[in-house]
Amino acid sequence: MQTEKILFDSLLNKMIVTKEGKRLGFVRDITFEVRSGELINLIVKDPTIYTKNINLEKSSSNELLIPYSAIIAIGDFVVVSEEDLA
């Protein structure tokens, strides 16, 4: 099975939503492991009030982070599993 490649530029500014349809914000940037290229987190831009009330990890510069493992699908939106956020 061939995995579809998604370019970094296509992720930027995509809306992040939960599978239940709750808006969390937009993709500002990503973090990844330099040696392996493994994606680690999405950095959230313009987080919603709902997002600020979730206990998300924060970067050293106080930006909210969504673990890559929580991503279910990427299309018009980045869909995440809320259960996998904490």
C-alpha positions in Angstrom: 0.0 0.0 0.0 1.4 3.4 -1.0 1.1 6.2 1.5 0.0 9.6 0.1 2.5 12.3 0.8 1.4 15.6 2.2 3.5 18.6 1.7 4.4 20.8 4.7 3.0 23.9 3.0 -0.4 22.2 2.5 -0.7 21.8 6.3 -0.1 25.4 7.2 -3.2 27.4 8.1 -5.5 24.3 7.9 -8.3 24.3 10.5 -7.8 21.8 13.3 -11.1 20.1 14.4 -12.0 17.2 16.6 -13.8 14.2 15.2 -16.9 15.6 17.0 -16.5 18.8 15.0 -15.2 21.1 17.7 -12.8 23.8 16.3 -9.4 24.0 18.0 -7.6 26.5 15.9 -5.2 26.4 12.9 -1.9 24.8 12.1 0.9 27.4 12.6 3.8 25.1 12.4 5.0 21.5 13.1 7.7 20.0 15.2 9.6 16.9 14.1 12.6 14.7 15.0 15.5 16.0 12.9 17.3 12.6 12.5 14.3 10.5 11.6 12.0 13.1 10.2 9.2 11.8 12.5 6.5 14.4 13.1 6.0 15.1 16.8 3.4 18.0 17.2 1.3 20.5 15.4 1.7 24.0 16.8 -1.7 25.7 17.2 -2.4 29.2 15.8 -5.4 31.2 17.0 -6.6 28.6 19.6 -10.3 28.7 20.4 -11.6 29.2 24.0 -12.4 25.5 23.9 -8.8 24.6 23.1 -7.5 26.8 25.9 -9.6 24.7 28.4 -8.1 21.4 27.2 -5.0 20.3 29.1 -2.6 20.5 26.0 1.1 20.4 26.2 2.8 23.7 25.7 6.1 24.6 24.0 8.8 26.5 25.7 7.4 29.7 24.1 3.9 28.8 25.6 2.3 27.7 22.3 -0.3 24.9 22.4 0.8 21.6 20.9 -1.3 18.8 19.5 0.5 15.5 19.3 0.9 14.0 15.9 -0.4 10.7 17.2 -3.9 12.4 17.8 -4.3 13.1 14.1 -7.0 10.9 12.5 -7.2 12.4 9.0 -5.9 15.3 6.9 -8.0 16.8 4.2 -9.8 20.1 4.1 -9.3 20.0 7.9 -6.9 18.3 10.2 -9.1 16.0 12.2 -7.9 14.9 15.6 -9.1 12.5 18.3 -9.9 14.5 21.4 -9.3 11.4 23.6 -5.7 11.3 22.4 -4.9 15.0 23.2 -4.2 14.6 26.8 
